[in-house]
Amino acid sequence: MTLLAVDIRNTHTTLGLLDDEEVTAHWRVSSLEGRTADEWSVLLRGLLAERVDEVAGVVVSATVPAVLHEWRAMLESHFGDVTAIVVEPGVRTGIPVLMDNPREVGTDRIVNSLAAATLHGGPAIVVDLGTATTFDVVNGRGQYVGGAISPGIETSLDALGRRGAQLRKVELARPRSVIAKNTVEALQSGLVFGVAAQVEGMVARMIAELGLPVEDVTVISTGHLAPLLVDDCACFTVHSPWLTLQGLRLVFERNS
């Protein structure tokens, strides 16, 4: 069976085709709030091309209500014969959420935690590097126990470009060294190595708060910006670029 998994975030939407457990195709597009259901349908059919008729199921996670509204309309009007599941309250995920208000937790974070607990086991920390950098913690019993959120690398870069009179937006790339010799590389150093240090510090604090040996906790990196930091964060034990898509597959299997 071919499953279309859709992860709608604030800036980008990631789409992937999964045949059983393998991601066989994937795309990343802008999450434009003004894009209508018909436009999403045209875009989706263009991406899927000849594989559109293979899709037997769709599972969607969204953190942007306006985009999710159009996706619901699009699935109903253009893919009405395909089993579709939207991750939302009432949908079985199989992972208990031990938060003050479980409904406040983004569905992408729940899906990531589900995939971490199922595929890698707990205790685990998922570091998702995207528009925001999120940290999500799963204990040894497979329960979501909380996490943290900080501005993402691109978000910080945009803020510096707007607020710094003599600063400008630069290519988001790893510089030659931490001690930079020009303004462009100084910005890159502060962003890349600064966030790497932040990630290592946050992970260390979380593991200490769990009261566990470092070697007992799996630290998973994911998100489209993770490749920038993987080589500079000694805390990562697993890099899983399709963790969210795999989590969506697990949700679909539990509910279809």
Backbone as JSON, one array per atom type, in Angstrom:
{
  "sequence": "MTLLAVDIRNTHTTLGLLDDEEVTAHWRVSSLEGRTADEWSVLLRGLLAERVDEVAGVVVSATVPAVLHEWRAMLESHFGDVTAIVVEPGVRTGIPVLMDNPREVGTDRIVNSLAAATLHGGPAIVVDLGTATTFDVVNGRGQYVGGAISPGIETSLDALGRRGAQLRKVELARPRSVIAKNTVEALQSGLVFGVAAQVEGMVARMIAELGLPVEDVTVISTGHLAPLLVDDCACFTVHSPWLTLQGLRLVFERNS",
  "N": [[0.84, -1.2, 0.0], [0.51, 2.23, -0.82], [1.21, 5.13, 0.9], [0.43, 8.54, 1.45], [2.06, 10.87, 3.28], [1.76, 13.86, 5.08], [3.22, 16.71, 6.31], [2.51, 19.6, 7.65], [3.93, 22.6, 8.28], [4.81, 25.82, 9.8], [6.34, 27.29, 7.93], [7.16, 25.57, 5.82], [5.88, 22.75, 3.97], [6.14, 19.33, 4.19], [6.03, 16.52, 2.15], [5.57, 13.07, 1.7], [5.89, 9.92, 0.07], [5.15, 6.72, 1.14], [5.96, 3.39, 0.9], [4.97, 0.7, 2.44], [7.22, 0.66, 5.01], [9.12, 2.29, 3.93], [10.32, 5.39, 2.73], [9.69, 6.46, -0.35], [9.55, 8.61, -2.05], [9.79, 12.16, -1.88], [8.96, 15.59, -1.04], [9.34, 19.15, -0.54], [7.5, 21.98, 0.07], [6.3, 25.42, 0.01], [4.34, 26.59, 2.75], [1.91, 28.16, 2.0], [-0.52, 30.31, 3.17], [-2.49, 31.45, 1.66], [-3.03, 29.74, -0.4], [-5.38, 27.93, -2.2], [-7.8, 25.2, -1.86], [-8.2, 24.03, -4.39], [-5.84, 24.83, -5.67], [-3.93, 23.52, -4.1], [-4.6, 20.93, -4.82], [-3.9, 20.87, -7.55], [-1.14, 21.32, -7.34], [-0.38, 19.07, -5.81], [-1.09, 16.91, -7.49], [0.62, 17.44, -9.58], [3.12, 16.98, -8.38], [2.94, 14.28, -7.63], [2.44, 13.07, -10.07], [2.52, 10.35, -12.28], [2.14, 8.62, -10.21], [-0.05, 9.21, -8.74], [-2.4, 7.69, -8.75], [-1.67, 5.52, -7.28], [-1.87, 6.09, -4.63], [-3.27, 5.11, -1.67], [-3.98, 5.94, 0.78], [-4.05, 8.8, 2.97], [-2.39, 10.79, 5.32], [-2.36, 13.46, 7.56], [-0.64, 15.99, 9.28], [-0.79, 19.08, 10.92], [0.26, 22.4, 11.71], [-0.72, 24.79, 11.04], [-3.64, 26.31, 10.99], [-5.17, 27.57, 8.9], [-4.12, 26.53, 6.53], [-4.57, 23.82, 6.95], [-7.36, 23.8, 6.87], [-7.85, 24.21, 4.12], [-6.67, 21.92, 3.12], [-8.34, 19.93, 4.17], [-10.69, 20.49, 2.72], [-9.73, 20.07, 0.16], [-9.02, 17.33, 0.18], [-11.53, 16.2, 0.55], [-12.97, 17.01, -1.73], [-11.37, 16.39, -3.95], [-10.01, 14.01, -3.48], [-11.79, 12.12, -2.54], [-12.26, 9.37, -2.5], [-10.2, 8.22, -1.2], [-8.77, 6.94, 1.76], [-8.49, 9.1, 4.43], [-6.73, 10.62, 7.09], [-6.57, 12.94, 9.66], [-4.31, 14.19, 11.96], [-5.31, 14.89, 15.1], [-7.0, 15.97, 18.16], [-8.58, 13.15, 19.58], [-7.82, 11.34, 17.71], [-6.14, 8.27, 17.63], [-2.94, 7.9, 18.92], [-1.31, 6.38, 20.47], [0.57, 7.17, 22.27], [0.95, 8.33, 25.47], [0.36, 11.64, 26.67], [1.89, 13.57, 28.88], [1.22, 16.28, 29.9], [0.36, 19.63, 31.08], [-1.77, 20.65, 29.59], [-2.68, 18.65, 27.24], [-3.75, 19.17, 24.68], [-2.51, 21.44, 23.79], [-0.08, 20.78, 22.75], [1.84, 20.62, 19.84], [0.86, 18.79, 16.94], [2.86, 17.78, 15.33], [4.97, 17.43, 17.08], [4.02, 15.45, 18.77], [3.76, 13.38, 16.95], [6.45, 13.05, 16.17], [7.49, 12.16, 18.62], [6.12, 9.78, 18.97], [7.16, 8.27, 16.83], [9.84, 8.2, 17.64], [9.69, 6.76, 20.07], [8.62, 4.33, 19.16], [10.3, 3.42, 17.07], [12.91, 3.7, 18.0], [12.88, 3.45, 20.72], [12.47, 4.31, 24.23], [14.31, 5.8, 26.99], [14.21, 8.92, 25.15], [15.28, 11.81, 23.28], [14.03, 14.11, 21.06], [15.26, 16.27, 18.67], [14.16, 18.7, 16.72], [14.88, 20.52, 13.98], [13.81, 23.27, 12.54], [11.63, 25.83, 11.41], [11.16, 26.59, 14.02], [13.24, 25.48, 16.73], [12.73, 22.53, 18.25], [12.51, 20.6, 21.24], [11.81, 17.43, 22.35], [10.75, 15.11, 24.76], [10.78, 11.71, 25.55], [9.95, 9.24, 27.86], [11.21, 6.19, 29.45], [9.0, 4.56, 29.45], [7.64, 5.07, 27.19], [6.17, 7.43, 27.18], [5.16, 10.77, 26.49], [6.77, 13.38, 27.95], [7.3, 16.09, 27.96], [9.0, 19.15, 26.9], [10.87, 21.61, 25.03], [10.97, 24.82, 23.36], [12.59, 26.83, 20.98], [13.74, 29.7, 19.03], [14.17, 29.02, 15.54], [17.02, 28.39, 13.33], [16.88, 29.75, 10.83], [14.87, 31.57, 11.46], [16.11, 33.14, 13.43], [18.13, 34.24, 11.88], [16.64, 35.79, 10.06], [15.56, 37.64, 11.85], [17.86, 38.99, 12.74], [18.64, 40.2, 10.35], [16.55, 42.02, 10.01], [16.65, 43.68, 12.29], [19.28, 44.46, 12.67], [21.24, 47.11, 11.79], [23.58, 47.18, 10.24], [23.77, 44.66, 9.36], [23.11, 41.85, 7.27], [21.11, 39.54, 5.39], [22.44, 36.32, 5.06], [23.89, 33.48, 3.34], [22.81, 30.41, 4.6], [25.04, 28.55, 5.91], [27.72, 26.34, 6.89], [30.46, 27.92, 8.37], [34.06, 28.53, 7.81], [35.46, 28.49, 10.22], [35.09, 28.81, 13.82], [35.94, 31.24, 14.9], [35.45, 33.95, 13.21], [36.49, 35.78, 10.23], [35.27, 37.73, 8.78], [32.23, 39.63, 8.25], [30.1, 38.16, 7.12], [30.82, 35.44, 7.62], [30.96, 35.64, 10.34], [28.3, 35.95, 11.11], [27.34, 33.49, 10.19], [28.84, 31.75, 11.81], [27.94, 32.42, 14.39], [25.28, 31.62, 14.18], [25.27, 28.86, 13.28], [27.25, 27.44, 14.89], [26.55, 28.53, 17.3], [23.88, 27.68, 17.7], [24.37, 24.95, 17.68], [25.83, 24.69, 20.08], [23.83, 25.49, 21.82], [21.95, 23.42, 21.46], [23.42, 21.19, 22.39], [23.77, 21.99, 25.05], [21.1, 22.18, 25.99], [20.21, 19.54, 25.66], [21.94, 18.2, 27.4], [21.12, 19.31, 29.87], [18.48, 18.38, 29.96], [18.83, 15.59, 30.05], [20.15, 15.41, 32.48], [18.09, 16.29, 34.15], [16.32, 14.21, 33.85], [17.66, 12.35, 35.22], [19.29, 10.28, 34.35], [21.89, 8.11, 33.01], [24.01, 9.42, 30.45], [24.51, 7.73, 28.27], [22.3, 6.14, 28.18], [20.21, 7.43, 26.95], [18.64, 8.05, 23.92], [19.37, 10.35, 21.44], [17.84, 12.11, 19.0], [18.16, 13.6, 15.87], [16.33, 15.65, 13.63], [14.4, 17.22, 10.98], [14.53, 19.85, 8.46], [16.77, 21.46, 8.67], [18.58, 20.08, 10.13], [20.86, 18.73, 8.93], [22.8, 20.75, 8.86], [23.85, 20.84, 11.42], [24.47, 18.31, 12.35], [27.09, 17.22, 12.25], [28.38, 18.79, 14.08], [27.33, 18.52, 16.58], [27.88, 16.71, 19.25], [26.15, 15.36, 20.8], [24.15, 14.02, 19.42], [22.81, 10.86, 18.64], [21.41, 9.53, 16.71], [20.48, 10.24, 13.39], [17.58, 11.11, 11.83], [16.04, 11.82, 9.15], [13.43, 11.5, 8.15], [11.71, 11.23, 10.28], [9.25, 12.38, 11.16], [7.51, 11.75, 9.04], [7.54, 8.98, 9.26], [6.37, 8.74, 11.76], [3.82, 9.68, 11.18], [2.97, 7.66, 9.48], [2.74, 5.6, 11.36], [0.63, 6.58, 12.93], [-1.43, 6.52, 11.03], [-1.65, 3.76, 10.61], [-2.64, 2.99, 13.09], [-5.17, 3.99, 13.09], [-6.59, 3.49, 10.76]],
  "CA": [[0.0, 0.0, 0.0], [1.24, 3.49, -0.87], [0.63, 6.14, 1.79], [0.93, 9.91, 1.35], [2.16, 11.51, 4.59], [1.88, 15.31, 4.87], [3.6, 17.42, 7.53], [2.33, 21.02, 7.36], [4.53, 23.46, 9.31], [4.58, 27.26, 9.6], [7.02, 27.81, 6.73], [7.19, 24.58, 4.75], [5.11, 21.51, 4.05], [6.88, 18.17, 3.69], [5.17, 15.44, 1.68], [6.33, 11.87, 1.39], [5.2, 8.68, -0.28], [5.71, 5.57, 1.83], [5.55, 2.04, 0.53], [5.23, 0.02, 3.71], [7.96, 1.53, 5.93], [10.16, 3.01, 3.19], [9.98, 6.64, 2.06], [10.15, 6.26, -1.72], [9.6, 9.91, -2.72], [9.49, 13.23, -0.91], [9.01, 16.96, -1.54], [9.13, 20.2, 0.45], [6.93, 23.15, -0.6], [5.93, 26.48, 0.93], [3.0, 26.49, 3.36], [1.25, 29.44, 1.74], [-1.87, 30.31, 3.72], [-3.44, 31.9, 0.65], [-3.22, 28.71, -1.42], [-6.73, 27.35, -2.06], [-7.91, 23.74, -1.98], [-7.97, 23.66, -5.79], [-4.42, 25.02, -5.97], [-3.22, 22.41, -3.47], [-4.85, 19.74, -5.62], [-3.08, 20.96, -8.77], [0.25, 21.14, -6.92], [-0.18, 17.69, -5.38], [-1.12, 16.02, -8.66], [1.85, 17.68, -10.33], [4.23, 16.32, -7.69], [2.76, 12.82, -7.67], [2.49, 12.66, -11.48], [1.89, 9.07, -12.61], [1.94, 7.82, -9.0], [-1.22, 9.7, -8.02], [-3.4, 6.63, -8.62], [-1.18, 4.51, -6.35], [-2.1, 6.52, -3.25], [-4.44, 4.46, -1.08], [-4.27, 6.57, 2.06], [-3.4, 10.08, 3.24], [-2.38, 11.18, 6.72], [-1.94, 14.86, 7.6], [-0.4, 16.71, 10.53], [-0.69, 20.5, 10.57], [0.35, 23.41, 12.76], [-1.24, 26.03, 10.45], [-5.07, 26.05, 10.81], [-5.7, 28.02, 7.61], [-3.69, 25.57, 5.51], [-5.28, 22.57, 7.22], [-8.74, 23.97, 6.39], [-7.86, 24.0, 2.67], [-6.36, 20.51, 2.88], [-9.57, 19.16, 4.42], [-11.57, 20.71, 1.59], [-9.11, 19.45, -1.01], [-9.15, 15.88, 0.3], [-12.94, 15.84, 0.39], [-13.49, 17.25, -3.08], [-10.51, 15.86, -5.01], [-9.52, 12.67, -3.13], [-12.84, 11.6, -1.67], [-12.27, 7.91, -2.45], [-8.97, 7.78, -0.52], [-8.85, 7.02, 3.22], [-7.7, 10.25, 4.9], [-6.72, 10.81, 8.53], [-5.92, 14.16, 10.13], [-3.88, 14.03, 13.35], [-5.96, 15.89, 15.92], [-7.57, 15.34, 19.35], [-9.5, 12.08, 19.26], [-7.12, 10.36, 16.88], [-5.27, 7.44, 18.46], [-1.51, 7.93, 18.61], [-0.64, 5.34, 21.23], [1.58, 7.72, 23.16], [0.36, 9.21, 26.48], [0.95, 12.98, 26.71], [1.87, 13.99, 30.28], [1.36, 17.74, 29.9], [-0.73, 20.33, 31.76], [-2.88, 20.66, 28.63], [-2.19, 17.89, 26.08], [-4.22, 19.73, 23.42], [-1.63, 22.53, 23.38], [1.14, 20.26, 22.14], [1.72, 20.52, 18.4], [0.73, 17.42, 16.47], [4.14, 17.36, 14.79], [5.8, 17.0, 18.21], [3.48, 14.17, 19.2], [4.11, 12.4, 15.91], [7.89, 12.79, 16.31], [7.71, 11.39, 19.83], [5.61, 8.44, 18.68], [8.15, 7.6, 15.99], [11.04, 7.96, 18.45], [9.41, 5.69, 21.03], [8.35, 3.08, 18.46], [11.41, 2.98, 16.23], [14.19, 3.75, 18.7], [12.7, 3.14, 22.14], [12.76, 5.38, 25.18], [14.12, 7.25, 26.9], [14.75, 9.56, 23.95], [15.05, 13.24, 23.07], [13.97, 14.46, 19.64], [15.59, 17.66, 18.37], [13.63, 18.98, 15.38], [15.43, 21.81, 13.57], [13.06, 23.85, 11.44], [11.3, 27.23, 11.7], [11.53, 26.6, 15.44], [13.98, 24.31, 17.19], [11.94, 21.94, 19.34], [13.08, 19.48, 21.98], [10.72, 16.64, 22.89], [11.32, 14.06, 25.6], [9.99, 10.5, 25.77], [10.59, 8.46, 28.92], [11.41, 4.78, 29.18], [7.71, 3.88, 29.3], [7.01, 5.52, 25.96], [5.27, 8.56, 27.45], [5.66, 12.11, 26.19], [6.82, 14.05, 29.25], [7.48, 17.53, 27.84], [10.07, 19.58, 26.02], [11.21, 23.03, 24.98], [10.9, 25.43, 22.03], [13.41, 28.03, 20.81], [13.71, 30.15, 17.63], [14.98, 28.25, 14.61], [18.19, 29.07, 12.77], [16.44, 30.72, 9.81], [14.11, 32.61, 12.15], [17.09, 34.02, 14.05], [18.81, 34.96, 10.8], [15.71, 36.82, 9.57], [15.45, 38.68, 12.88], [19.1, 39.79, 12.7], [18.6, 41.02, 9.15], [15.59, 43.11, 10.17], [16.95, 44.55, 13.41], [20.67, 44.91, 12.66], [21.38, 48.12, 10.74], [24.71, 46.89, 9.37], [23.78, 43.23, 9.1], [22.31, 41.46, 6.12], [20.83, 38.1, 5.32], [23.52, 35.6, 4.41], [23.62, 32.07, 3.08], [22.85, 29.59, 5.81], [26.02, 27.51, 5.63], [28.75, 26.19, 7.91], [31.64, 28.71, 8.03], [35.34, 27.82, 7.89], [35.91, 28.36, 11.6], [34.26, 29.49, 14.81], [36.42, 32.62, 14.97], [35.28, 34.41, 11.83], [37.34, 36.87, 9.77], [34.46, 38.72, 8.07], [30.88, 39.72, 8.81], [29.27, 37.05, 6.65], [31.15, 34.23, 8.36], [30.64, 35.87, 11.75], [26.89, 35.61, 11.25], [27.2, 32.04, 10.03], [29.4, 31.11, 12.98], [27.04, 32.6, 15.52], [24.06, 30.85, 13.99], [25.49, 27.42, 13.21], [27.92, 26.93, 16.08], [25.78, 28.98, 18.47], [22.74, 26.78, 17.88], [24.93, 23.65, 18.06], [26.13, 24.76, 21.51], [22.54, 25.52, 22.51], [21.37, 22.07, 21.43], [24.18, 20.33, 23.31], [23.49, 22.41, 26.42], [19.73, 21.81, 26.34], [20.14, 18.08, 25.77], [22.63, 17.83, 28.64], [20.26, 19.69, 30.98], [17.32, 17.48, 29.98], [19.26, 14.27, 30.52], [20.41, 15.55, 33.92], [16.8, 16.38, 34.84], [15.75, 12.86, 33.84], [18.4, 11.56, 36.19], [19.74, 9.06, 33.67], [23.2, 8.18, 32.37], [23.95, 9.95, 29.08], [24.5, 6.65, 27.29], [20.99, 5.47, 28.18], [19.22, 8.27, 26.26], [18.82, 8.22, 22.48], [19.13, 11.74, 21.02], [17.53, 12.0, 17.57], [18.06, 14.85, 15.12], [15.46, 15.61, 12.46], [14.09, 18.56, 10.48], [15.27, 20.14, 7.23], [18.03, 22.14, 8.96], [19.45, 19.21, 10.92], [22.17, 18.44, 8.33], [23.76, 21.8, 9.18], [24.4, 20.7, 12.76], [24.72, 16.92, 12.74], [28.51, 16.96, 12.45], [28.92, 19.66, 15.13], [26.65, 18.22, 17.84], [28.33, 15.4, 19.71], [25.08, 14.72, 21.59], [23.25, 13.23, 18.59], [23.13, 9.45, 18.44], [20.69, 9.07, 15.51], [19.91, 11.26, 12.5], [16.42, 10.51, 11.18], [15.41, 12.91, 8.39], [12.0, 11.26, 7.87], [11.08, 10.8, 11.53], [7.85, 12.82, 11.21], [6.75, 10.96, 8.07], [7.38, 7.65, 9.83], [5.37, 8.85, 12.82], [2.51, 9.79, 10.53], [2.62, 6.3, 9.04], [2.3, 4.84, 12.53], [-0.71, 7.06, 13.29], [-2.37, 6.01, 10.04], [-1.86, 2.33, 10.87], [-3.43, 2.83, 14.31], [-6.51, 4.55, 12.94], [-7.26, 3.16, 9.49]],
  "C": [[0.87, 1.25, 0.0], [0.5, 4.54, -0.06], [1.27, 7.49, 1.52], [0.9, 10.52, 2.74], [2.49, 12.98, 4.38], [2.11, 15.99, 6.21], [3.58, 18.91, 7.23], [2.87, 21.84, 8.53], [4.32, 24.92, 8.95], [5.17, 27.78, 8.29], [6.93, 26.85, 5.56], [6.27, 23.4, 5.04], [5.95, 20.39, 3.43], [5.89, 17.07, 3.34], [6.04, 14.25, 1.35], [5.43, 10.72, 1.01], [5.92, 7.53, 0.42], [5.11, 4.29, 1.3], [5.97, 1.14, 1.68], [5.98, 0.98, 4.62], [8.98, 2.41, 5.22], [9.61, 4.27, 2.54], [10.56, 6.56, 0.64], [10.2, 7.55, -2.53], [9.23, 10.98, -1.7], [9.68, 14.59, -1.57], [8.84, 17.92, -0.37], [8.68, 21.46, -0.28], [6.57, 24.2, 0.46], [4.52, 26.27, 1.47], [2.27, 27.82, 3.21], [-0.18, 29.4, 2.25], [-2.91, 30.73, 2.7], [-3.72, 30.87, -0.43], [-4.55, 28.0, -1.18], [-6.68, 25.83, -2.19], [-7.65, 23.29, -3.41], [-6.5, 23.8, -6.17], [-3.57, 23.92, -5.33], [-3.39, 21.14, -4.29], [-3.98, 19.73, -6.88], [-1.61, 20.71, -8.43], [0.53, 19.68, -6.58], [-0.16, 16.74, -6.57], [0.12, 16.21, -9.52], [3.05, 16.99, -9.7], [4.14, 14.8, -7.83], [2.86, 12.26, -9.08], [1.8, 11.31, -11.68], [1.63, 8.22, -11.37], [0.67, 8.22, -8.24], [-2.26, 8.6, -7.79], [-2.95, 5.51, -7.67], [-1.56, 4.82, -4.91], [-3.4, 5.91, -2.73], [-4.83, 5.06, 0.25], [-3.48, 7.87, 2.2], [-3.48, 10.36, 4.73], [-1.72, 12.55, 6.82], [-1.75, 15.32, 9.04], [-0.18, 18.16, 10.17], [-0.6, 21.38, 11.8], [-0.18, 24.77, 12.27], [-2.73, 25.81, 10.14], [-5.61, 26.44, 9.44], [-5.33, 27.04, 6.49], [-4.41, 24.24, 5.7], [-6.72, 22.65, 6.72], [-8.81, 23.69, 4.89], [-7.53, 22.55, 2.33], [-7.58, 19.63, 3.12], [-10.52, 19.27, 3.22], [-11.04, 20.02, 0.34], [-9.26, 17.93, -0.98], [-10.58, 15.42, 0.06], [-13.39, 15.95, -1.05], [-12.67, 16.59, -4.18], [-9.99, 14.45, -4.74], [-10.51, 11.98, -2.21], [-12.86, 10.09, -1.55], [-11.05, 7.34, -1.75], [-9.16, 7.93, 0.99], [-7.92, 8.13, 3.72], [-7.84, 10.4, 6.41], [-5.95, 12.09, 8.85], [-5.57, 13.95, 11.6], [-4.43, 15.19, 14.17], [-6.51, 15.21, 17.17], [-8.65, 14.32, 18.98], [-8.91, 11.01, 18.38], [-6.13, 9.59, 17.75], [-3.82, 7.54, 17.98], [-0.76, 6.83, 19.35], [0.44, 5.84, 22.14], [0.92, 8.65, 24.17], [1.1, 10.54, 26.54], [0.8, 13.52, 28.13], [2.16, 15.49, 30.37], [0.19, 18.36, 30.65], [-1.97, 20.37, 30.88], [-2.41, 19.95, 27.36], [-2.61, 18.48, 24.74], [-3.34, 20.88, 22.91], [-0.4, 22.04, 22.62], [0.92, 20.09, 20.64], [1.7, 19.07, 17.94], [2.06, 16.9, 15.89], [5.04, 16.83, 15.9], [5.32, 15.66, 18.75], [3.87, 13.07, 18.22], [5.59, 12.04, 15.98], [8.16, 11.88, 17.51], [7.24, 9.94, 19.66], [6.63, 7.65, 17.86], [9.41, 7.27, 16.79], [10.83, 6.78, 19.38], [9.26, 4.34, 20.34], [9.57, 2.54, 17.74], [12.74, 2.88, 16.97], [14.09, 3.4, 20.18], [13.03, 4.33, 23.02], [13.72, 4.89, 26.24], [14.81, 7.85, 25.68], [14.42, 11.05, 23.96], [15.08, 13.48, 21.57], [14.26, 15.95, 19.49], [15.21, 17.92, 16.92], [14.03, 20.4, 15.0], [14.73, 22.32, 12.32], [12.84, 25.33, 11.7], [11.54, 27.53, 13.17], [12.42, 25.39, 15.69], [13.24, 23.75, 18.39], [12.69, 20.75, 19.93], [11.92, 18.72, 22.62], [11.28, 15.4, 23.56], [10.31, 12.93, 25.79], [10.7, 9.68, 26.85], [10.67, 6.98, 28.55], [10.14, 3.99, 29.04], [6.96, 4.33, 28.05], [6.01, 6.63, 26.14], [5.94, 9.87, 27.07], [5.61, 12.94, 27.47], [7.07, 15.55, 29.16], [8.63, 17.88, 26.9], [10.32, 21.06, 26.1], [11.14, 23.5, 23.53], [11.79, 26.67, 22.02], [13.35, 28.46, 19.34], [14.62, 29.3, 16.76], [16.12, 29.06, 14.03], [17.77, 30.13, 11.75], [15.66, 31.86, 10.45], [15.05, 33.62, 12.8], [17.81, 34.86, 13.0], [17.93, 36.07, 10.25], [15.61, 37.98, 10.57], [16.68, 39.57, 12.89], [19.1, 40.72, 11.49], [17.66, 42.21, 9.26], [16.03, 44.13, 11.21], [18.39, 45.08, 13.43], [20.92, 45.85, 11.5], [22.5, 47.79, 9.76], [24.83, 45.4, 9.06], [22.87, 42.93, 7.92], [22.09, 39.95, 6.15], [21.93, 37.41, 4.52], [23.09, 34.17, 4.14], [23.77, 31.28, 4.37], [23.76, 28.39, 5.53], [27.04, 27.47, 6.77], [29.97, 26.99, 7.52], [32.92, 27.91, 8.21], [35.79, 27.57, 9.31], [34.96, 29.09, 12.52], [34.65, 30.96, 14.91], [36.45, 33.17, 13.55], [36.16, 35.62, 11.52], [36.58, 37.91, 8.96], [33.04, 38.64, 8.6], [29.99, 38.57, 8.39], [29.54, 35.79, 7.46], [30.91, 34.4, 9.85], [29.18, 35.55, 12.03], [26.68, 34.11, 11.14], [27.72, 31.29, 11.25], [28.46, 31.21, 14.18], [25.79, 31.77, 15.41], [24.31, 29.35, 14.06], [26.11, 26.89, 14.5], [27.2, 27.37, 17.36], [24.61, 28.06, 18.74], [23.23, 25.38, 18.26], [25.24, 23.61, 19.55], [24.84, 24.77, 22.33], [21.93, 24.13, 22.58], [22.09, 21.17, 22.41], [23.88, 20.69, 24.76], [22.09, 22.01, 26.87], [19.6, 20.31, 26.54], [20.79, 17.63, 27.07], [21.77, 18.15, 29.86], [19.05, 18.75, 31.1], [17.69, 16.1, 30.49], [19.54, 14.31, 32.02], [19.1, 15.6, 34.7], [16.09, 15.03, 34.87], [16.44, 11.96, 34.85], [18.92, 10.25, 35.63], [21.17, 9.22, 33.17], [23.05, 8.64, 30.92], [23.8, 8.83, 28.06], [23.18, 5.91, 27.22], [19.92, 6.22, 27.4], [19.58, 8.4, 24.79], [18.46, 9.65, 22.1], [19.03, 11.75, 19.49], [17.44, 13.38, 16.94], [17.16, 14.64, 13.91], [15.15, 17.04, 12.05], [15.0, 18.93, 9.32], [16.58, 20.88, 7.47], [18.99, 21.28, 9.76], [20.8, 18.92, 10.26], [23.22, 19.5, 8.59], [24.5, 21.53, 10.48], [24.85, 19.3, 13.13], [26.2, 16.69, 13.06], [29.11, 17.78, 13.59], [28.24, 19.47, 16.47], [27.01, 16.81, 18.27], [27.22, 14.65, 20.44], [24.17, 13.83, 20.75], [23.73, 11.78, 18.48], [22.48, 8.9, 17.17], [20.27, 10.29, 14.71], [18.81, 10.6, 11.69], [15.66, 11.58, 10.4], [13.91, 12.74, 8.16], [11.26, 10.79, 9.11], [9.6, 11.16, 11.57], [7.0, 12.01, 10.24], [6.53, 9.55, 8.6], [6.36, 7.66, 10.97], [3.97, 8.96, 12.26], [2.05, 8.43, 10.02], [2.1, 5.47, 10.22], [0.9, 5.27, 12.98], [-1.75, 6.5, 12.32], [-2.68, 4.53, 10.31], [-2.72, 2.09, 12.09], [-4.88, 3.24, 14.12], [-7.25, 4.13, 11.68], [-7.97, 1.81, 9.59]]
}
